[in-house]
Amino acid sequence: MLNFTLKMPSKRNFIICAICIIAVIVIAVFVAQGSGVKGNYDSIDNQVEYARSFGWDVSEKPVKVQKFNIADSLDDDLERYNQIQLSQGFDLREFTGCQVVRYSYSVNNYPHCPSGILLNLMVCDGYIVAADIQSVEGDGFIHSVKMTR
């Protein structure tokens, strides 16, 4: 037979322990949330609203929708792409191996480019996990969704 004895800490020590436990729980909740933008971004209306929050005039509906899996590990090209994502608060490393849906919208107000510009949103379970502006013409380019002036 096992017997355990528990000595009750003083009131001050109890309060300190309780505060520490609460702090650990709060930190764990924030870490578990990851880097995606929360919301119901499976909704086209919410995606368009997100794009417009950066000043982009985008098509009302995506011009292309594609499902794919993010690789289990990031190669050199994905690491370079992830640098763009890190600058926006996203991190693809948290979503390796996950299935995402890429929604591509036509951008109507990109400076000096009347056509051929897409805003891409990668969505996983309602979270935006990556976003970019991409040129599909000529030599092309890709950068963050932040509007440059």
Salt bridges, closest charged atoms under 4 A:
GLU60 OE2 - ARG52 NH2 2.71
ASP77 OD1 - ARG80 NH2 2.22
ASP91 OD1 - ARG93 NE 2.96
